[in-house]
């Protein structure tokens, strides 16, 4: 059985400047090829891409702007965004954003390339 309380999970800053609480990944529990994390963005992330990871963002709280390659659009609670490998992306918070991030394969700093 796997059960964790989000309030008890230690957070850290990733390469792109997101504050993240890793909910599940292969290092925490015996899962293969994916991870789920809560990202909290108070200002903005760095423009970056992932070499192998495909990500899905579910916006749980807040409002902001998403830059995804050549597109710029508003994001808000309830939005779902698919980010394919090598797609440059950045999030700018208008209000503190809480984003549930699903990554396949699982997130790693080694897979992240920052462009700023």
TORLO-248324 format. One record per atom (N, C-alpha, C, O, CB): residue number from 1; chain; x, y, z; residue in one letter. Coordinates in nm, 3 decimals, padded with zeros to 5 digits. Glycine has a CB too. Layout:
! TORLO-248324
  nr kette      px      py      pz rest
 NUM     A       X       Y       Z    A
...
! end
This chain:
! TORLO-248324
  nr kette      px      py      pz rest
   1     A  00.084 -00.118  00.000    X
   1     A  00.000  00.000  00.000    X
   1     A  00.089  00.125  00.000    X
   1     A  00.196  00.127  00.061    X
   1     A -00.096  00.000  00.122    X
   2     A  00.042  00.225 -00.068    X
   2     A  00.112  00.354 -00.072    X
   2     A  00.014  00.463 -00.031    X
   2     A -00.093  00.477 -00.090    X
   2     A  00.171  00.382 -00.214    X
   3     A  00.052  00.539  00.071    X
   3     A -00.032  00.651  00.117    X
   3     A  00.062  00.756  00.173    X
   3     A  00.149  00.727  00.255    X
   3     A -00.137  00.605  00.225    X
   4     A  00.042  00.880  00.129    X
   4     A  00.120  00.992  00.182    X
   4     A  00.027  01.110  00.200    X
   4     A -00.077  01.120  00.135    X
   4     A  00.239  01.029  00.088    X
   5     A  00.065  01.200  00.290    X
   5     A -00.009  01.324  00.309    X
   5     A  00.073  01.436  00.249    X
   5     A  00.190  01.453  00.284    X
   5     A -00.039  01.350  00.460    X
   6     A  00.014  01.512  00.161    X
   6     A  00.084  01.619  00.090    X
   6     A  00.147  01.720  00.186    X
   6     A  00.254  01.774  00.158    X
   6     A -00.013  01.691 -00.004    X
   7     A  00.082  01.745  00.298    X
   7     A  00.134  01.841  00.396    X
   7     A  00.265  01.794  00.459    X
   7     A  00.343  01.876  00.508    X
   7     A  00.031  01.866  00.505    X
   8     A  00.290  01.665  00.457    X
   8     A  00.410  01.609  00.520    X
   8     A  00.525  01.590  00.423    X
   8     A  00.634  01.550  00.464    X
   8     A  00.377  01.477  00.585    X
   9     A  00.504  01.618  00.295    X
   9     A  00.609  01.597  00.195    X
   9     A  00.700  01.718  00.191    X
   9     A  00.654  01.832  00.177    X
   9     A  00.548  01.570  00.055    X
  10     A  00.830  01.694  00.203    X
  10     A  00.930  01.801  00.192    X
  10     A  00.936  01.849  00.047    X
  10     A  00.927  01.769 -00.046    X
  10     A  01.070  01.751  00.239    X
  11     A  00.951  01.977  00.028    X
  11     A  00.961  02.033 -00.106    X
  11     A  01.103  02.075 -00.138    X
  11     A  01.189  02.082 -00.050    X
  11     A  00.868  02.152 -00.120    X
  12     A  01.128  02.102 -00.265    X
  12     A  01.259  02.148 -00.311    X
  12     A  01.241  02.227 -00.440    X
  12     A  01.136  02.218 -00.505    X
  12     A  01.357  02.029 -00.332    X
  13     A  01.344  02.303 -00.476    X
  13     A  01.340  02.379 -00.601    X
  13     A  01.407  02.298 -00.712    X
  13     A  01.515  02.243 -00.693    X
  13     A  01.410  02.515 -00.583    X
  14     A  01.340  02.291 -00.827    X
  14     A  01.394  02.221 -00.942    X
  14     A  01.482  02.315 -01.024    X
  14     A  01.495  02.433 -00.992    X
  14     A  01.279  02.164 -01.030    X
  15     A  01.543  02.260 -01.128    X
  15     A  01.630  02.339 -01.216    X
  15     A  01.558  02.458 -01.279    X
  15     A  01.620  02.561 -01.305    X
  15     A  01.685  02.252 -01.325    X
  16     A  01.428  02.444 -01.303    X
  16     A  01.352  02.553 -01.368    X
  16     A  01.295  02.654 -01.270    X
  16     A  01.218  02.742 -01.310    X
  16     A  01.240  02.494 -01.451    X
  17     A  01.330  02.642 -01.142    X
  17     A  01.289  02.734 -01.035    X
  17     A  01.150  02.707 -00.978    X
  17     A  01.098  02.790 -00.902    X
  17     A  01.293  02.874 -01.086    X
  18     A  01.088  02.595 -01.012    X
  18     A  00.961  02.558 -00.951    X
  18     A  00.988  02.501 -00.812    X
  18     A  01.088  02.433 -00.790    X
  18     A  00.884  02.454 -01.040    X
  19     A  00.897  02.530 -00.718    X
  19     A  00.902  02.463 -00.588    X
  19     A  00.813  02.341 -00.600    X
  19     A  00.695  02.353 -00.634    X
  19     A  00.855  02.559 -00.469    X
  20     A  00.868  02.223 -00.574    X
  20     A  00.800  02.098 -00.604    X
  20     A  00.794  02.007 -00.482    X
  20     A  00.889  01.997 -00.404    X
  20     A  00.869  02.026 -00.719    X
  21     A  00.678  01.942 -00.468    X
  21     A  00.663  01.834 -00.371    X
  21     A  00.638  01.707 -00.452    X
  21     A  00.533  01.693 -00.515    X
  21     A  00.545  01.862 -00.268    X
  22     A  00.733  01.615 -00.450    X
  22     A  00.718  01.491 -00.526    X
  22     A  00.623  01.398 -00.452    X
  22     A  00.649  01.357 -00.339    X
  22     A  00.855  01.423 -00.550    X
  23     A  00.514  01.365 -00.517    X
  23     A  00.413  01.280 -00.456    X
  23     A  00.450  01.134 -00.475    X
  23     A  00.445  01.054 -00.381    X
  23     A  00.274  01.309 -00.516    X
  24     A  00.486  01.099 -00.597    X
  24     A  00.527  00.961 -00.626    X
  24     A  00.621  00.960 -00.744    X
  24     A  00.603  01.034 -00.841    X
  24     A  00.404  00.871 -00.653    X
  25     A  00.722  00.877 -00.735    X
  25     A  00.816  00.854 -00.845    X
  25     A  00.892  00.725 -00.816    X
  25     A  00.878  00.670 -00.707    X
  25     A  00.915  00.976 -00.862    X
  26     A  00.971  00.676 -00.910    X
  26     A  01.040  00.549 -00.887    X
  26     A  01.135  00.548 -00.768    X
  26     A  01.163  00.442 -00.713    X
  26     A  01.115  00.513 -01.010    X
  27     A  01.186  00.663 -00.728    X
  27     A  01.277  00.668 -00.612    X
  27     A  01.201  00.658 -00.480    X
  27     A  01.258  00.616 -00.379    X
  27     A  01.359  00.797 -00.615    X
  28     A  01.074  00.697 -00.479    X
  28     A  00.994  00.697 -00.356    X
  28     A  00.921  00.564 -00.336    X
  28     A  00.915  00.511 -00.226    X
  28     A  00.892  00.812 -00.358    X
  29     A  00.867  00.512 -00.445    X
  29     A  00.787  00.390 -00.436    X
  29     A  00.806  00.311 -00.565    X
  29     A  00.850  00.367 -00.666    X
  29     A  00.636  00.423 -00.412    X
  30     A  00.774  00.187 -00.562    X
  30     A  00.798  00.097 -00.674    X
  30     A  00.699  00.120 -00.789    X
  30     A  00.609  00.040 -00.813    X
  30     A  00.789 -00.048 -00.627    X
  31     A  00.718  00.233 -00.859    X
  31     A  00.641  00.261 -00.980    X
  31     A  00.742  00.269 -01.094    X
  31     A  00.860  00.292 -01.072    X
  31     A  00.557  00.395 -00.968    X
  32     A  00.695  00.249 -01.215    X
  32     A  00.784  00.251 -01.330    X
  32     A  00.746  00.365 -01.423    X
  32     A  00.628  00.386 -01.454    X
  32     A  00.779  00.117 -01.406    X
  33     A  00.846  00.438 -01.465    X
  33     A  00.835  00.530 -01.579    X
  33     A  00.742  00.650 -01.564    X
  33     A  00.706  00.709 -01.666    X
  33     A  00.792  00.455 -01.693    X
  34     A  00.702  00.688 -01.444    X
  34     A  00.624  00.810 -01.432    X
  34     A  00.646  00.873 -01.295    X
  34     A  00.695  00.808 -01.202    X
  34     A  00.475  00.782 -01.456    X
  35     A  00.609  00.998 -01.285    X
  35     A  00.610  01.066 -01.156    X
  35     A  00.494  01.164 -01.151    X
  35     A  00.443  01.210 -01.254    X
  35     A  00.746  01.139 -01.132    X
  36     A  00.453  01.195 -01.029    X
  36     A  00.349  01.295 -01.004    X
  36     A  00.402  01.389 -00.897    X
  36     A  00.454  01.345 -00.794    X
  36     A  00.212  01.228 -00.960    X
  37     A  00.390  01.518 -00.922    X
  37     A  00.438  01.617 -00.826    X
  37     A  00.345  01.736 -00.824    X
  37     A  00.275  01.765 -00.921    X
  37     A  00.581  01.661 -00.861    X
  38     A  00.346  01.806 -00.711    X
  38     A  00.277  01.933 -00.699    X
  38     A  00.381  02.042 -00.715    X
  38     A  00.477  02.048 -00.638    X
  38     A  00.200  01.945 -00.563    X
  39     A  00.363  02.127 -00.815    X
  39     A  00.453  02.242 -00.835    X
  39     A  00.381  02.367 -00.789    X
  39     A  00.263  02.388 -00.820    X
  39     A  00.497  02.255 -00.985    X
  40     A  00.452  02.450 -00.714    X
  40     A  00.397  02.577 -00.668    X
  40     A  00.481  02.688 -00.730    X
  40     A  00.601  02.696 -00.707    X
  40     A  00.396  02.588 -00.510    X
  41     A  00.415  02.772 -00.810    X
  41     A  00.485  02.880 -00.880    X
  41     A  00.430  03.012 -00.827    X
  41     A  00.312  03.044 -00.847    X
  41     A  00.467  02.870 -01.037    X
  42     A  00.516  03.088 -00.759    X
  42     A  00.475  03.218 -00.704    X
  42     A  00.510  03.331 -00.799    X
  42     A  00.440  03.433 -00.802    X
  42     A  00.540  03.242 -00.567    X
  43     A  00.615  03.315 -00.877    X
  43     A  00.658  03.418 -00.972    X
  43     A  00.659  03.360 -01.113    X
  43     A  00.560  03.369 -01.185    X
  43     A  00.797  03.474 -00.935    X
  44     A  00.772  03.301 -01.151    X
  44     A  00.779  03.238 -01.283    X
  44     A  00.887  03.131 -01.284    X
  44     A  00.979  03.132 -01.202    X
  44     A  00.808  03.343 -01.393    X
  45     A  00.873  03.039 -01.378    X
  45     A  00.976  02.938 -01.398    X
  45     A  01.071  02.988 -01.506    X
  45     A  01.042  03.085 -01.577    X
  45     A  00.914  02.801 -01.437    X
  46     A  01.184  02.921 -01.519    X
  46     A  01.275  02.950 -01.629    X
  46     A  01.222  02.881 -01.755    X
  46     A  01.158  02.776 -01.748    X
  46     A  01.422  02.902 -01.595    X
  47     A  01.250  02.942 -01.870    X
  47     A  01.218  02.876 -01.996    X
  47     A  01.305  02.751 -02.005    X
  47     A  01.426  02.757 -01.986    X
  47     A  01.241  02.973 -02.120    X
  48     A  01.242  02.638 -02.036    X
  48     A  01.316  02.511 -02.038    X
  48     A  01.242  02.409 -02.125    X
  48     A  01.130  02.432 -02.170    X
  48     A  01.336  02.456 -01.894    X
  49     A  01.308  02.296 -02.145    X
  49     A  01.243  02.181 -02.210    X
  49     A  01.299  02.054 -02.149    X
  49     A  01.397  02.056 -02.075    X
  49     A  01.265  02.183 -02.366    X
  50     A  01.234  01.943 -02.181    X
  50     A  01.278  01.812 -02.134    X
  50     A  01.313  01.727 -02.256    X
  50     A  01.240  01.725 -02.355    X
  50     A  01.168  01.742 -02.047    X
  51     A  01.424  01.657 -02.247    X
  51     A  01.471  01.577 -02.360    X
  51     A  01.386  01.452 -02.382    X
  51     A  01.364  01.412 -02.497    X
  51     A  01.617  01.536 -02.338    X
  52     A  01.339  01.390 -02.275    X
  52     A  01.261  01.266 -02.293    X
  52     A  01.123  01.271 -02.228    X
  52     A  01.031  01.202 -02.273    X
  52     A  01.339  01.151 -02.235    X
  53     A  01.107  01.349 -02.125    X
  53     A  00.980  01.348 -02.050    X
  53     A  00.868  01.421 -02.124    X
  53     A  00.887  01.529 -02.180    X
  53     A  00.999  01.411 -01.914    X
  54     A  00.753  01.357 -02.122    X
  54     A  00.628  01.419 -02.165    X
  54     A  00.556  01.458 -02.037    X
  54     A  00.549  01.379 -01.943    X
  54     A  00.540  01.321 -02.257    X
  55     A  00.503  01.579 -02.031    X
  55     A  00.437  01.625 -01.909    X
  55     A  00.291  01.661 -01.936    X
  55     A  00.255  01.705 -02.046    X
  55     A  00.511  01.746 -01.851    X
  56     A  00.211  01.642 -01.834    X
  56     A  00.074  01.692 -01.835    X
  56     A  00.060  01.778 -01.710    X
  56     A  00.087  01.731 -01.599    X
  56     A -00.032  01.574 -01.838    X
  57     A  00.018  01.902 -01.728    X
  57     A -00.007  01.993 -01.617    X
  57     A -00.158  02.003 -01.595    X
  57     A -00.234  02.025 -01.689    X
  57     A  00.055  02.134 -01.645    X
  58     A -00.200  01.987 -01.471    X
  58     A -00.338  02.013 -01.431    X
  58     A -00.332  02.131 -01.334    X
  58     A -00.274  02.120 -01.226    X
  58     A -00.406  01.884 -01.364    X
  59     A -00.392  02.243 -01.371    X
  59     A -00.389  02.362 -01.288    X
  59     A -00.495  02.346 -01.178    X
  59     A -00.615  02.344 -01.205    X
  59     A -00.416  02.491 -01.374    X
  60     A -00.447  02.336 -01.053    X
  60     A -00.537  02.317 -00.940    X
  60     A -00.583  02.449 -00.879    X
  60     A -00.693  02.459 -00.825    X
  60     A -00.468  02.234 -00.834    X
  61     A -00.496  02.552 -00.889    X
  61     A -00.525  02.679 -00.823    X
  61     A -00.446  02.789 -00.891    X
  61     A -00.333  02.768 -00.935    X
  61     A -00.492  02.673 -00.671    X
  62     A -00.506  02.907 -00.898    X
  62     A -00.435  03.024 -00.946    X
  62     A -00.459  03.056 -01.092    X
  62     A -00.535  02.989 -01.162    X
  62     A -00.292  03.007 -00.923    X
  63     A -00.389  03.162 -01.136    X
  63     A -00.397  03.209 -01.275    X
  63     A -00.258  03.248 -01.320    X
  63     A -00.173  03.286 -01.240    X
  63     A -00.496  03.329 -01.290    X
  64     A -00.236  03.237 -01.451    X
  64     A -00.106  03.276 -01.502    X
  64     A -00.100  03.273 -01.653    X
  64     A -00.202  03.266 -01.723    X
  64     A  00.000  03.188 -01.445    X
  65     A  00.023  03.277 -01.701    X
  65     A  00.052  03.274 -01.844    X
  65     A  00.143  03.155 -01.870    X
  65     A  00.237  03.130 -01.795    X
  65     A  00.117  03.408 -01.893    X
  66     A  00.115  03.083 -01.977    X
  66     A  00.199  02.971 -02.021    X
  66     A  00.260  03.008 -02.154    X
  66     A  00.190  03.050 -02.246    X
  66     A  00.117  02.838 -02.031    X
  67     A  00.391  02.991 -02.164    X
  67     A  00.459  03.001 -02.292    X
  67     A  00.497  02.860 -02.331    X
  67     A  00.566  02.790 -02.258    X
  67     A  00.585  03.096 -02.285    X
  68     A  00.451  02.819 -02.448    X
  68     A  00.476  02.684 -02.498    X
  68     A  00.520  02.697 -02.643    X
  68     A  00.438  02.719 -02.732    X
  68     A  00.348  02.593 -02.484    X
  69     A  00.651  02.683 -02.665    X
  69     A  00.711  02.711 -02.795    X
  69     A  00.671  02.851 -02.841    X
  69     A  00.703  02.949 -02.772    X
  69     A  00.668  02.604 -02.899    X
  70     A  00.604  02.864 -02.954    X
  70     A  00.570  02.996 -03.007    X
  70     A  00.435  03.049 -02.959    X
  70     A  00.393  03.157 -02.999    X
  70     A  00.570  02.991 -03.158    X
  71     A  00.367  02.973 -02.874    X
  71     A  00.235  03.013 -02.825    X
  71     A  00.245  03.071 -02.684    X
  71     A  00.326  03.026 -02.603    X
  71     A  00.138  02.893 -02.826    X
  72     A  00.162  03.170 -02.656    X
  72     A  00.148  03.226 -02.521    X
  72     A -00.001  03.233 -02.493    X
  72     A -00.078  03.288 -02.572    X
  72     A  00.217  03.369 -02.508    X
  73     A -00.042  03.177 -02.377    X
  73     A -00.185  03.175 -02.346    X
  73     A -00.206  03.178 -02.195    X
  73     A -00.117  03.143 -02.117    X
  73     A -00.251  03.051 -02.407    X
  74     A -00.325  03.220 -02.156    X
  74     A -00.361  03.224 -02.015    X
  74     A -00.394  03.085 -01.965    X
  74     A -00.448  03.001 -02.038    X
  74     A -00.480  03.320 -01.991    X
  75     A -00.359  03.061 -01.837    X
  75     A -00.395  02.935 -01.771    X
  75     A -00.465  02.968 -01.640    X
  75     A -00.439  03.070 -01.577    X
  75     A -00.268  02.845 -01.746    X
  76     A -00.556  02.877 -01.602    X
  76     A -00.633  02.897 -01.479    X
  76     A -00.677  02.762 -01.425    X
  76     A -00.659  02.659 -01.490    X
  76     A -00.757  02.990 -01.503    X
  77     A -00.733  02.764 -01.306    X
  77     A -00.780  02.643 -01.240    X
  77     A -00.866  02.559 -01.335    X
  77     A -00.957  02.610 -01.400    X
  77     A -00.861  02.678 -01.114    X
  78     A -00.835  02.430 -01.342    X
  78     A -00.910  02.338 -01.427    X
  78     A -00.848  02.312 -01.562    X
  78     A -00.886  02.216 -01.629    X
  78     A -01.047  02.389 -01.446    X
  79     A -00.753  02.396 -01.604    X
  79     A -00.689  02.376 -01.735    X
  79     A -00.593  02.257 -01.730    X
  79     A -00.529  02.230 -01.629    X
  79     A -00.614  02.504 -01.778    X
  80     A -00.585  02.187 -01.843    X
  80     A -00.492  02.076 -01.861    X
  80     A -00.407  02.107 -01.983    X
  80     A -00.459  02.140 -02.089    X
  80     A -00.568  01.939 -01.878    X
  81     A -00.274  02.096 -01.966    X
  81     A -00.181  02.128 -02.075    X
  81     A -00.089  02.010 -02.098    X
  81     A -00.029  01.957 -02.003    X
  81     A -00.099  02.256 -02.042    X
  82     A -00.077  01.967 -02.223    X
  82     A  00.015  01.861 -02.261    X
  82     A  00.143  01.924 -02.315    X
  82     A  00.139  02.012 -02.400    X
  82     A -00.049  01.766 -02.367    X
  83     A  00.256  01.877 -02.263    X
  83     A  00.386  01.930 -02.305    X
  83     A  00.472  01.812 -02.353    X
  83     A  00.513  01.728 -02.273    X
  83     A  00.457  02.008 -02.187    X
  84     A  00.497  01.808 -02.481    X
  84     A  00.575  01.701 -02.542    X
  84     A  00.725  01.727 -02.520    X
  84     A  00.764  01.840 -02.494    X
  84     A  00.544  01.689 -02.693    X
  85     A  00.809  01.621 -02.531    X
  85     A  00.953  01.642 -02.520    X
  85     A  01.002  01.747 -02.621    X
  85     A  00.948  01.759 -02.731    X
  85     A  01.028  01.508 -02.542    X
  86     A  01.102  01.821 -02.582    X
  86     A  01.167  01.927 -02.662    X
  86     A  01.080  02.050 -02.682    X
  86     A  01.122  02.142 -02.752    X
  86     A  01.205  01.872 -02.796    X
  87     A  00.961  02.056 -02.624    X
  87     A  00.878  02.176 -02.633    X
  87     A  00.923  02.274 -02.524    X
  87     A  00.915  02.242 -02.405    X
  87     A  00.725  02.141 -02.619    X
  88     A  00.969  02.391 -02.565    X
  88     A  01.012  02.492 -02.470    X
  88     A  00.890  02.545 -02.396    X
  88     A  00.787  02.575 -02.458    X
  88     A  01.089  02.609 -02.542    X
  89     A  00.901  02.556 -02.264    X
  89     A  00.788  02.605 -02.187    X
  89     A  00.831  02.683 -02.063    X
  89     A  00.940  02.665 -02.009    X
  89     A  00.699  02.489 -02.146    X
  90     A  00.740  02.770 -02.021    X
  90     A  00.762  02.858 -01.907    X
  90     A  00.625  02.895 -01.851    X
  90     A  00.529  02.910 -01.926    X
  90     A  00.844  02.985 -01.947    X
  91     A  00.618  02.909 -01.719    X
  91     A  00.494  02.949 -01.653    X
  91     A  00.521  03.079 -01.578    X
  91     A  00.622  03.093 -01.508    X
  91     A  00.443  02.838 -01.556    X
  92     A  00.430  03.175 -01.593    X
  92     A  00.437  03.303 -01.522    X
  92     A  00.309  03.316 -01.440    X
  92     A  00.199  03.315 -01.495    X
  92     A  00.455  03.424 -01.623    X
  93     A  00.324  03.329 -01.310    X
  93     A  00.207  03.337 -01.221    X
  93     A  00.154  03.479 -01.212    X
  93     A  00.230  03.573 -01.188    X
  93     A  00.243  03.285 -01.081    X
  94     A  00.023  03.494 -01.231    X
  94     A -00.045  03.619 -01.199    X
  94     A -00.093  03.612 -01.054    X
  94     A -00.093  03.711 -00.981    X
  94     A -00.166  03.646 -01.297    X
  95     A -00.135  03.491 -01.016    X
  95     A -00.168  03.453 -00.878    X
  95     A -00.088  03.326 -00.853    X
  95     A -00.055  03.253 -00.947    X
  95     A -00.326  03.432 -00.855    X
  96     A -00.058  03.298 -00.727    X
  96     A  00.016  03.175 -00.697    X
  96     A -00.051  03.056 -00.764    X
  96     A -00.171  03.032 -00.747    X
  96     A  00.025  03.153 -00.544    X
  97     A  00.028  02.981 -00.840    X
  97     A -00.023  02.865 -00.913    X
  97     A  00.013  02.736 -00.840    X
  97     A  00.125  02.720 -00.792    X
  97     A  00.033  02.863 -01.056    X
  98     A -00.083  02.644 -00.833    X
  98     A -00.058  02.509 -00.786    X
  98     A -00.088  02.418 -00.905    X
  98     A -00.200  02.414 -00.956    X
  98     A -00.148  02.472 -00.659    X
  99     A  00.015  02.347 -00.949    X
  99     A  00.005  02.265 -01.070    X
  99     A  00.039  02.121 -01.036    X
  99     A  00.146  02.092 -00.983    X
  99     A  00.100  02.319 -01.181    X
 100     A -00.052  02.030 -01.067    X
 100     A -00.024  01.888 -01.053    X
 100     A  00.044  01.845 -01.182    X
 100     A -00.014  01.855 -01.290    X
 100     A -00.155  01.804 -01.025    X
 101     A  00.167  01.796 -01.171    X
 101     A  00.249  01.762 -01.287    X
 101     A  00.264  01.611 -01.297    X
 101     A  00.310  01.545 -01.204    X
 101     A  00.389  01.829 -01.279    X
 102     A  00.225  01.557 -01.410    X
 102     A  00.242  01.416 -01.440    X
 102     A  00.354  01.407 -01.544    X
 102     A  00.346  01.470 -01.649    X
 102     A  00.109  01.350 -01.492    X
 103     A  00.457  01.329 -01.517    X
 103     A  00.571  01.316 -01.610    X
 103     A  00.593  01.171 -01.646    X
 103     A  00.588  01.082 -01.561    X
 103     A  00.699  01.375 -01.548    X
 104     A  00.618  01.149 -01.775    X
 104     A  00.651  01.014 -01.825    X
 104     A  00.761  01.027 -01.929    X
 104     A  00.738  01.094 -02.030    X
 104     A  00.524  00.943 -01.885    X
 105     A  00.878  00.968 -01.912    X
 105     A  00.921  00.902 -01.789    X
 105     A  00.933  01.001 -01.674    X
 105     A  00.912  01.121 -01.693    X
 105     A  01.055  00.831 -01.810    X
 106     A  00.966  00.952 -01.557    X
 106     A  00.964  01.036 -01.438    X
 106     A  01.059  01.155 -01.450    X
 106     A  01.159  01.150 -01.520    X
 106     A  01.000  00.954 -01.316    X
 107     A  01.023  01.262 -01.379    X
 107     A  01.102  01.386 -01.381    X
 107     A  01.243  01.362 -01.331    X
 107     A  01.266  01.284 -01.238    X
 107     A  01.034  01.494 -01.297    X
 108     A  01.339  01.430 -01.395    X
 108     A  01.476  01.434 -01.344    X
 108     A  01.541  01.565 -01.388    X
 108     A  01.512  01.615 -01.497    X
 108     A  01.559  01.311 -01.393    X
 109     A  01.628  01.620 -01.304    X
 109     A  01.701  01.741 -01.341    X
 109     A  01.789  01.715 -01.463    X
 109     A  01.811  01.805 -01.544    X
 109     A  01.786  01.791 -01.223    X
 110     A  01.840  01.593 -01.478    X
 110     A  01.927  01.560 -01.592    X
 110     A  01.854  01.569 -01.724    X
 110     A  01.917  01.591 -01.828    X
 110     A  01.984  01.420 -01.575    X
 111     A  01.723  01.551 -01.723    X
 111     A  01.642  01.557 -01.844    X
 111     A  01.598  01.700 -01.877    X
 111     A  01.544  01.725 -01.985    X
 111     A  01.520  01.467 -01.829    X
 112     A  01.621  01.792 -01.785    X
 112     A  01.575  01.931 -01.799    X
 112     A  01.688  02.019 -01.854    X
 112     A  01.799  02.020 -01.801    X
 112     A  01.526  01.985 -01.663    X
 113     A  01.656  02.094 -01.961    X
 113     A  01.752  02.187 -02.020    X
 113     A  01.695  02.328 -02.005    X
 113     A  01.593  02.361 -02.065    X
 113     A  01.780  02.153 -02.170    X
 114     A  01.763  02.411 -01.923    X
 114     A  01.720  02.549 -01.901    X
 114     A  01.777  02.639 -02.011    X
 114     A  01.893  02.626 -02.049    X
 114     A  01.763  02.600 -01.761    X
 115     A  01.695  02.730 -02.060    X
 115     A  01.733  02.821 -02.168    X
 115     A  01.751  02.965 -02.121    X
 115     A  01.784  03.052 -02.201    X
 115     A  01.630  02.818 -02.278    X
 116     A  01.731  02.990 -01.992    X
 116     A  01.755  03.123 -01.935    X
 116     A  01.816  03.108 -01.798    X
 116     A  01.844  03.208 -01.732    X
 116     A  01.624  03.206 -01.928    X
! end
